[in-house]
Amino acid sequence: MASLKNEEAVETSNHMEKCSLNGEVTNNVTHNGPASERNKLEAVPEFGNEIRKEFMLRPNSVFLNHGSYGSMPRCVHERQVRYLVEMESHPDTWFRYNMYGYMKATIGRVAEFMGIRMEDTFMLQNVTKAANTVLKTFPFHSGDAVLVNSLTYGAVNVAARATTAASLNGAQTLSLDINFPINSEDEVVQKYEDFLKQHPEVKLVIVDHITSPTAVVMPVKRIVHVCHAHGAVVFVDAAHVPGQLRPNIQDIDADFYAGNLHKWVFCPRSAAIIWRNPSRQHAWFRPLVTSAFEHRGLHEAFGYEGTKDDIPYICAANGIEYINRVGGLEKINEYNSTLLYKGVTYLEEKWGTKRLQVPDSMHSLYQCIVALPFIPGFSDFKETPAVTQVFMGKNLELQKLLLDKFDVQVAVVYVGQELMVRVSVSIYNTMDDIIRLADAVLALTKTEALFISDAGFIRVF
Ligand SMILES: Cc1ncc(COP(=O)(O)O)c(C=O)c1O
């Protein structure tokens, strides 16, 4: 996979099979002519209930949590299965020969989709691994610090702390507090400026482009500029960006920029990219797993980490194809953001609560956080979950209750000590989903009490 070029990928991608909307797998070279012509002929289902039939989500369930793990359409899943069958039909042919061509084509298509060069783009399973790759290869010196912030994704926060704690050179992880309401982007950028002035020991900054679970779009370009002015390397955690925002990644100018494809690019779990800024080369940047091709180029080293299933990476090309087939990112942006705005306004009215207060420019397009009304047995617990206890807390008990009792999946989160929901919308959601969420929560507000036992929930309705 040496010396990858975008043109080579386009050439190779002509031999990749694409999935059509009706779930059939077609090959645009041998059967159907150019994809653009075929697209014109295919009817695109209406977003909402019609397109939901393309997905494998449980019928009648309310799924307002695309943001956590994504969900892929059936046609991409079927393509994944066909690749699996191809792999199983002759493992040697797959691993020794064919898979590299597919991978190369996919990296080219993903790079083109993200507006970056494939030479600078590497695939790995997920953003947790991307963050660990930078953290674990970063050359810490005595007294160095990593800077995260109070909105940093839990697993990445834990990874930073574990890495610095294990560092023989006595590195440490510092955290910048970002509290709500956020009044302006300037306020956030100034916090970085002030902090870094006082902490010259910060050598690596990790900042989310879209925070999770709070769904705030951070002014990453300006933060990167401040960090560089203070001599720090920046890793942008853009787990939610591919398929949601269309940033100019080169212009943001971070040292590393990593995003998940299995969330908003409709491909199998798990697939992600890490982009290395060509104008900020760091020789220490290597894959986390050292394997046979360590001493060849970086693409070879990232491309082969021992025997594993790389089909989710390969199917990222099919996820992108699906996005194009249903009308493109602009159309998806428009549908999701319009539904989100309408839905959140409805929830605010029904619940008498407010969305998280941030400037308009810092709201994400597909996700929004809304405060819950008082729910007995939950809202009266005032918890501040520790970063090391990401998977525990009343929020997750309530999330499970909404699922078990009402078949409503939504992320319930703490912001400070307040229980809120993170509503994620995708092209298969409608206002009916939002209304069912609103009603389920209102039903819980009317319960007398909810007692929790060691054995699980004892519900009193
Ligand atoms: C901001 C952010 N970073 C990292 C991750 C981790 O993603 P993964 O579990 O796919 O590694 C997530 C997952 O939701 C996230 O929201």
The ligand as an ORCA input file, in Angstrom:
! r2SCAN-3c Opt
* xyz 0 1
  C     -16.357     12.672     21.254
  C     -16.179     11.185     21.220
  N     -14.936     10.683     21.209
  C     -14.704      9.367     21.168
  C     -15.749      8.479     21.116
  C     -15.418      7.023     21.103
  O     -15.884      6.401     19.983
  P     -15.542      4.837     19.833
  O     -16.229      4.136     20.958
  O     -16.116      4.469     18.512
  O     -14.076      4.711     19.914
  C     -17.060      8.950     21.121
  C     -18.187      8.004     21.086
  O     -19.332      8.343     21.145
  C     -17.278     10.329     21.169
  O     -18.511     10.835     21.189
*
